[in-house]
């Protein structure tokens, strides 16, 4: 199955109102349990999805993985592209439980606004000693609206 990227409905609204500085805000990644389906209209803030985040343990800590070196650029098609260093977790004794998606959150915003979600198209578990990595070299999310319009 294909990886899909979805932007929350709330994030572009707040972006247009200059409530976010993506390159300088603290962005975090949350891994979501198998069966989670992102709804851009219903999933606006962290509390909307927190019950579906995989539990702390096995090398994972809830809402704690900061994304480093975030850069906003434009791709060759004129779409806004947000790149960053990869997010990595090293599984410990119990391993990282099955998860099917990663939700990106603006952690400094008062509401902890959801930027969007990357759905893997499959579920993954990570065994002890193995690294689970999400690469953002091709963009955190694609097709974000251009706030300079």
C-alpha positions in Angstrom: 0.0 0.0 0.0 1.1 3.5 -0.6 2.2 6.1 2.0 -0.3 9.0 2.2 0.1 12.5 3.6 -2.8 14.4 5.0 -2.9 18.0 6.4 -5.3 18.8 9.2 -8.0 21.3 8.4 -7.0 23.6 11.3 -3.3 23.9 10.5 -3.5 26.0 7.3 -6.1 28.3 9.0 -3.7 29.0 11.8 -0.8 29.3 9.4 -2.6 32.0 7.5 -3.2 33.8 10.8 0.6 33.7 11.5 0.2 31.4 14.6 3.0 29.1 13.5 6.6 29.5 12.6 7.3 26.0 11.3 11.1 26.5 11.0 11.4 27.7 14.6 8.6 26.1 16.5 9.0 22.8 18.3 7.5 20.0 16.1 7.0 16.5 17.5 6.1 13.2 15.9 3.6 10.8 17.6 3.3 7.2 16.4 -0.3 5.9 16.1 -1.5 2.4 17.0 -2.7 0.0 14.3 -6.3 0.8 13.2 -5.9 4.6 13.5 -7.3 6.5 10.6 -6.6 10.2 10.4 -9.5 12.5 9.8 -8.3 16.0 8.8 -11.6 17.6 10.0 -11.9 15.8 13.3 -8.2 15.6 14.3 -7.1 19.2 14.9 -5.2 19.1 18.2 -3.2 16.6 20.2 -6.0 15.7 22.6 -8.0 14.5 19.5 -5.5 11.7 18.8 -3.7 11.1 22.1 -5.9 8.0 23.0 -4.7 6.4 19.8 -1.0 7.0 20.3 1.1 3.9 21.0 2.0 3.7 24.7 5.3 4.8 26.2 7.7 1.8 26.4 9.9 -0.4 24.3 12.1 2.6 23.2 9.2 5.0 22.5 7.9 7.9 24.6 4.6 9.5 23.9 4.6 13.0 22.3 8.4 13.3 22.9 10.2 13.0 19.5 11.3 16.5 18.4 12.1 17.0 14.7 15.4 18.8 14.1 16.5 21.1 11.3 13.1 21.9 9.9 13.3 23.9 6.6 10.5 25.3 4.5 11.2 25.4 0.8 9.4 25.0 -2.5 9.6 21.9 -4.7 9.9 21.9 -8.5 6.1 22.0 -8.9 5.6 25.1 -6.8 4.3 23.3 -3.8 5.4 24.1 -0.3 7.8 21.5 1.1 8.9 21.1 4.7 12.0 19.0 5.2 13.8 17.9 8.4 16.2 15.4 9.9 14.8 11.9 10.2 13.0 10.9 13.4 14.4 7.7 14.9 13.5 5.4 17.8 15.7 2.5 18.9 13.5 -0.4 20.3 14.4 -1.8 23.7 13.5 -5.0 25.4 9.8 -5.1 24.7 10.1 -3.5 21.2 8.0 -0.7 19.8 4.4 -1.8 19.4 2.6 -2.0 16.1 1.9 1.4 14.6 0.5 2.5 11.3 0.9 6.3 11.1 2.9 9.3 12.3 1.1 12.5 13.4 3.1 15.8 13.3 2.3 18.3 16.0 3.2 21.9 16.6 4.3 21.4 20.2 4.7 25.1 21.2 1.3 26.2 20.1 -1.1 26.5 23.0 -3.5 23.9 21.6 -0.7 21.6 20.3 -2.1 21.8 16.8 -1.8 18.8 14.5 0.0 19.7 11.3 -0.9 16.5 9.6 -0.4 12.8 9.3 1.7 10.3 7.4 -0.1 7.0 7.0 2.2 4.2 6.1 -0.3 2.0 4.3 0.7 -0.9 6.6 1.5 -1.6 10.3 5.0 -2.0 11.6 6.5 -3.3 14.9 10.1 -2.7 15.8 12.0 -5.5 17.7 14.6 -5.0 20.4 17.8 -3.3 19.2 16.3 -2.3 15.8 15.9 1.4 14.7 12.6 2.6 13.4 13.1 5.7 11.2 10.9 8.1 9.4 12.7 10.1 6.8 11.6 13.6 6.0 14.2 14.2 3.2 11.3 14.4 0.7 9.1 16.4 2.9 7.2 16.2 6.2 4.0 16.7 4.3 3.4 17.6 0.7 0.9 20.0 -0.9 0.7 22.4 2.0 -1.0 25.7 1.0 1.3 28.6 0.3 0.7 31.2 3.0 2.2 34.0 0.9 -0.8 34.0 -1.5 
